[in-house]
Amino acid sequence: MPLRRTVRPLLRDPVNTLAGLARQARGEVVRLNLGPFRPYLVSHPDHVQHVLRGDWENHPREGVFWKPVERLAGRSILTEGPDWESSRRILQPLFTARYVASLAQDMAETIDKELTAWEAYAREGRWIDICEELARLVSRIVIRVLFGDKISVADAERLAPAYAIAATSFTSRLLVPFAPEWFPMPGDRAFRRAVEVIDDVVLPLVRQARRDPGDGNDIISALARARADEDGPAAERRIRDDLVSIYGASGETTAVALTWLWPLLHDHPEVAARLYEEVEIVVGRGPVDASCLPRLTYLKSVFQEMLRLYPPGWMMPRMALRANLLGDVPIEPGSTLLISPYVTQRLEEFWDRPDEFDPERFAVDRRERRHRYAYFPFGGGPHLCIGQHLFYMEAPLIVAGILARFRPQVRAPRPLTPFPGASMRPRETVEVRLEPVAGGAGA
């Protein structure tokens, strides 16, 4: 694709532009001419599987697109090589399905407490920024169940917005990835200030845990115990990087993903009505708890379809170490490969009516056989996101808890434009007004 056809659309709406280019190419490999930078857009499930799984060691998470991530999260579970292997070995036991299930009751209690505070919004008839409120709610959950309540409420109020700023302020560097780090770009100053706030909250926790790791199951203690034999600033930095990475993967992405849900329900009242009915039958008017989750089957289908259309981890770039072929296209060493669930999950060759929101695609009795890598909102291969079990525990507890109390009314412009930060959130503000359910906990 020549420079004249790519630059302006990519600067205006990069996410949908990439999806449109892949659709025009019917999933074939596309090379983008961006002047000094010429990445390959890889969208066919066969090619995605080859890069993420079949030949993953030749396609590490390195290159220009990972530089901003490293500035935030350092060399951690979000990177590659020995640092990733070490972090994954330590953290994986804390994200198994069984261990996450053991956290469900604490999650439910935290959600119930936080949603009780939302009742004031309902009484006032106040419009709230739902992404901001969800980020605050999810942050409280993550701090309790993963961080052992070792972050104070005051620090939590600083951490969530700082992380949101850090995750969105390097967008200019994503759009102009070949710009050298020393060259000032829009958002750089906000990014640095946000990282300073994050470090101001996280580093004292790391230093305290290194002095006294304790025997708790929280992530801070687990990392400190696992790295007890490592000395010096490097060990402190590795723990810090993993904590920042996990906070983002378990908090930021869940809040951003659920922000898309409310406009979808507003625009599809038949889906909303069916979902409300399921919550009324399964949860009733009381607080939600973990025992409800297996019966919230339609809610799970809604989430799966929401993640098909709006995966928060929208871009998973890789770099080719050695020359290889994708289909019949030769890939040179050092090339950047752009892989996006948002793009692949909207290809007409693999999805009927790909732009329509239809949770029935994922109904248990209608689930279609499709390519394993036609749908990969949590990535794939060895770098499959360790937080997916947490999402499918945390997200339904949050949404079922909200719908047991309230009927959200939505105010947001249409169409919503995906904003290409670390997680894909709407560029526009999504506002919600909470109407109490008659006879419910929030009435």
N, C-alpha and C positions, 0 to 999 in steps of 0.2 A: 504494500500500500504506500503510495508516494506521499511525500511530506505535505504537499498542498491539500491532500484529502484527509489527513489525520490530525494535524496539529490543532486547528481551531476546535473541531468537535471534541477532541480529547481534553482540551483545556476547559471547555464549557461543561461537559458531562462525560467524564472518562469511563464510568462504569457502564452506562448504556451504550456508549460508542463502541467499546470492546465487544459487548454482546451483539451489537448490530454487525460488526465486522465478521465475527465468527459465524453468524447466521448467514450472511452473504456468501461466505466460503463453504457453507454446509459442513462445518466442522473440520475442514482441512487446515493445515498449518498456514498461518498468515505471518509474513514478516512486515513489521512496521518500520517505515523510514521516518525516524525522528531526528534527522540530521546526524550528529555524532553518535547517536544511540539507536541501535536497530534490533530490538528484541523480537522474539518469535511468540506469537499468540497461539497457545496449544489448548484446544478445546475438545477434540474428539475423545471419548472415553478410552479407546484403545491407547491413544497417545498419553493421556493422563495417567493411566495405569502403568505404562512403561516408565514414566518419569518418577512417579511417586512410590512405586512398588517394585516393578520388575528390574529396573536399573537405577535404584534410588541412590546407591553409593556414588554413582557418576553424576548425580544431580543434587548437590548439597544446597542447603539454605544459606547461600552466600551471594555476594554481588551488591550492586549499588542499592537495590531496594531494601536490603537488610541493614544498611548503615543507620538509618533513623531508628530502627528497632533496637539495634545494639546501643545506641546513645541513651535509650530509655532503660532497657532491660539487661544490657551487658552481655556477657558470655554465660548463658543460662540454658534452661530447658527449651528455650525458644530458638536456640542456635544449632550448632552442628559439632561433630567430632567428640573428643574426650569430655569436654565440658557438658555437652548434652547427655552423653552416656552416663556420666557420674550423677547428674541431677535426676535423670529419669530413674535410675536405680534406687535413689533415695526416696523419691516422691511417688513412684508408681503404687506402692502398697497403700498409700493414703487416698487413692482414687479408684480402687477396685469397686465393683458393683456392691459387694458385700459390705465393705467398710463404709461406703457412701450411705447405704441403707441404714447403718447404725447411727447416722447423723440426722435421720429424718425427723425424729421427735423434737430435737433441739431447733431444727429449721422451722418446724411448724409453730413452735412456741414463739420464736422470734417474729415470724410473719404475723401471727395473731396480735402480738403486742404492737408492732409497727402499724398494722392496719387499723387498730383501735384509734391511733393518733390521726389517721386519715378521716375519721368521722367528723372532725372539726371542719375539714374542707367541705364535706357534704352539707353540713349545717349552714355554712356560709354561702353555699352555691358558688364556690370559688373555682375558677378555671386554673388548673395546675399544668405545669410542664411535665408531662408524664415520664419523659426520659430522665429528667433530673430527679424526680421522686423515686423512680424505680432504681436509679443508681444509688440513692441513699439507702433504700430498703435492702437491696442486694448487698451493699457494703456491710450493713449491720449483720446480715446472715453470714457472710464470709468471715467477718471478724470473729463471730461467736464460734462457728463450727470448725473453721480451719485455723484461725489464729488464736484460739483459746481465750478470747476476750482480753487479749493483751494490749489492744489498742483502745484508748479511751474514747468516749463519745466525742469529746472536743477534737481529738486528732482525726477521728473518722470523718467528721464534718469538713476537715481540711483535705483529707486524702482523696475522697471520691471526686470532688471537682478538679483537684490538681491532676489526677490521672486522666480525667476526661479531656482536660486541656492538652496534656502531653500527647494523648492518643489522636488528637485532631489537628494540632498545630504544625505538624511536619508534612501536611498534605502538599505544600508547594514543592517539597523535596521529592515526594513521590511522583509529582507531575513533571518535574525537571530533574530526573535522577542523576544526570551526568554533571550537575553543578558541584564543584569541589566544596568540601566542608568549610573551608575558610571563607568562601564567598557568602555574604549575608543574604538570607532569603526571608520572605514574609513568614512570620510565625516562629522564627528562631528565638527571639527574646522571650516570648511567652512560653516556649518549650523549656528553656533554661530555668525560668522562674518556677515552672511546675515541677521540674525534676528536683529543684532545691527543696520545695515543700515535701515531696515524697521522701527524699533522703532525711529531712528533718524529723519525719515521723518514724521511718523504718530503721535507720541506723542505730538509734538508742536501743531499740528492741533487740537488734542483732548483738550489740555489745553486751547487753544484760544476759542474753541467752548463752553467749560464749563464756561468760563468767559462771553462770549457773543454768545449765540446760534443763535440769529437772527431769522428770520421768513422764511428762505429759505426752499425749498423742497429737498435739497441735503441730503444725508445719514448722513453726519457729524452733520448737524444741527438737523435732526430728532432724532438721538440718544441722542444728548446733551439735547434737550428739554424733551425727554421721561424720561431721568435719572436725571433731574434737582434736584429732591428731594433726590437723593442718594449722600452721602458724602464720601470723603476720596479716597485713592488710589484704592480701590476695584472698585468704579464706573468708575474711569479713565481707569482701566484695562479692564473692560467689554466693554466700547466703543472702546478701542483700538483693542480688540480681534474681535469684530464684523466687524470693518473696514478692518482688515487684511483678515478675512474670505470672506467678500464680494468682496474685490479686487481680490482674487484668484478665487472665483467662477464665477465672471463675466468677468475677464480678462485672467488669465492664462489658464483656460480650453478652452475658445474660440480660443485663439491663437494656442494651442496644437492641438485641433480638426482639425482646418483648415490646419495645416501642413500636415496632411495625404491626403488632397484633391488633391494636385498637382501631386504626384506620381500616384494616382489612375487615374486621367484624362490622364496623359502621357501614362499609360499602357492600357487605354481603349479609343482609339481615336474616336470610334463611339459615346461614351458618351460625350466626349469633343466637338465634332462637333455639336451635338444636343444642348448642353448647350450654345455654342457660338452663335448658330442661335437664340435661345430664347432670349439671352441678346441683340443681335443686333435688334431684333424685338421690344422688350419691352423697353429697355433702349436707344438704338441707340448709338450715339457717344458722348452724353453729360453726365454730372454728373448724378449719380443715385439719386433718391429721394424716399420717402416712398410710393408715389402713384404707384410705379412700383411693389411693393411686391406682391399684390394679383395675378398678372399675371405671376410671376416667378414660375410656378407650377412644371416644371421639375427640377429646381434648388432645390426646397424643397425635391423632391424625391431623388435627389443626396445626399443631406445632411442626410436624414433619413437612406439611405443605408450606407453612410460613418460612421454614428454613430452606425450602427449595427456592422460593422466590427471593428471599432476603437473607442469605447466609451472612452472619456478622463477619466471619473470616472470609472476606470476599476475594482476596488475592493471596496466592501461595507461590510466589516466584521461586525459581530455581536457576542455578547456573550449571552449564555443561562443563565438566572438567576435561573430558576427552571427546574427540569427534565421534559422532554416531548418526544413525538415521532415525527419523520419525516418519513412518510410512516410507515414502520415497524421497523425503527432503533431507539433504545432508545438513547436519548441525555442527558448526565449527566450535572448537574448544574456546571457553570463555564467554560463550553466548548466554544471554539471559532468556529464560523461558517463562512466559506469563501464563500461569494456570489459575483459573477462577471458577469456583463452584457457581457463582452467579451466572457466568457465561455458559458453561456446559449444561447447567440445569434448566436452561431456556432454549436448547436446541430443538428445532421441530423434528429432526430425525429421530429423537429419542423420547420426546414428550408430546402427547396430543394436547393441543390448545395450550402451549407452554406459558403464555402470559396470563392465563386465567387462574384464579385462586379456587381450587377445588380439593378440599380435604379428602373426598371420596377416593382419590387416587391411592391413598394409603390405608383405606379400610381393610381390615383383616381378611374379609371374605372377597375382596375385589383386588387385592394387591397383585399388580402385574409383574411378570418376570422381565427384568431389564438389566442392562449392563451394570456390573458392580460399580463402575466409576461414572455412571450417568448421574449419580447422586452421591455427593461426598461433602456435606456441609462441615464435617469435622476432620476433613483431610483424609489421608489414607497411607497405607504402608507403615513402616516403622515410626513415622512421625504422626500417626493418628492421635488426635487430641486426647490427652488423658482426662480431660474434664467433661467428656460427654455424659458419663453416668451422673455426674453432679448436676448437669443441666437438666436431665430428664427426671431428676428428683426435685430440684429447686424450682424450676419454671412452673410445673403443674401445681405445686403447693402454693406458689404466689398467685397464679391466675385463678385457681379455684377459690382461694381465700378472698380475692377481690370480688369475684362474681357471687360468692355466697352473701356478701354484704351490700354490693353496689351494682348499679347498671351504668357503666360509663357512657357519657355522651362525648362525642369527639368534635373538635374544631381544628381543622388543618387544611391548608391549601391543597389543591389537586392539579396535576399529579405531583406526588412526592418525588424528590430527586435524591438518589443515593449519594451520600457524601463519602469520598474515599479516604477515610482515616485508617487507623490501625484496625478498627472495627467499622463496619458499614452502617452508619446511622442516617436518618433522613436529614437532608440539608435544612429543611424547614422545621419550625417548632410544631410539635404535636401537642395540643392542649386537650385536657380531659376534664369534664365536670362529673362528679360522682353523685348519682342519685341513689339514696338508700333503697334497698329491697324491703318491701312492706313486710313487717314482722321479723326482719332479719336482725343480725347483731348490730348492723349499722343504722337501724331505724330509730 
